[in-house]
Structure formats: C-alpha cells, structure tokens
C-alpha cells in the first residue's frame, strides 16, 4: 500500500496492484516470483522499473508526507 501511495496507484486495492505486477512478470504463471523472474520482469517493463525507482527515491516519500 505504501508503494502504491508513493507512486500514485491509489485507485486500486493492494490485491489488484499485486495482481497487476504478477501478471506482468510471473512468466511461468505459478503465482510465485523467483529473483530471476523479478529482475527480468522489471528490466523488460519500463513502467515497473520507474515504479521501483520511485519507491526507493525518498523525495517522493517526503512529498506524500508534506501533502498529507
């Protein structure tokens, strides 16, 4: 939920958000992500790379805190 809020994905539930990520990068559809699947998935999807990058950028956290 925190990653969603930081990155502006507040219009979907945490479950929907997780399902969206899994659908994009769980290549063998087993409902689990290996480290290799995660890394390859993030590298192949620019939007996920941006999402992960923003999540580690604390300036976005400060903006969320400042804006309530």
KAMO-V283360 format. One record per pair of residues at least 24 apart in sequence whose ideal C-beta (glycine too) atoms are under 10 Angstrom apart, sorted by the first residue. I is the first residue (numbers start at 1). J is the second residue. D is the distance in Angstrom with one decimal. If there is no record, write none. Layout:
i=[I I]
j=[J J]
d=[D D]
This chain:
i=[2 2 2 3 3 3 3 4 4 5 5 5 6 6 6 6 6 6 6 6 6 6 7 7 7 7 7 7 7 7 7 7 8 8 8 8 9 17 20 21 21 21 24]
j=[55 61 64 51 52 54 55 51 55 60 61 64 51 54 55 56 57 58 60 61 63 64 47 50 51 52 53 54 55 57 60 64 51 54 60 64 51 51 48 45 48 51 48]
d=[8.3 8.5 8.9 7.3 8.6 8.5 5.0 9.4 9.8 9.5 9.3 6.0 9.1 6.3 6.0 9.8 8.6 9.5 4.9 6.0 8.6 5.8 10.0 8.3 5.3 9.3 9.7 5.1 6.7 10.0 7.3 9.6 9.6 8.9 9.2 9.4 8.1 9.8 9.6 9.3 7.0 8.5 6.5]
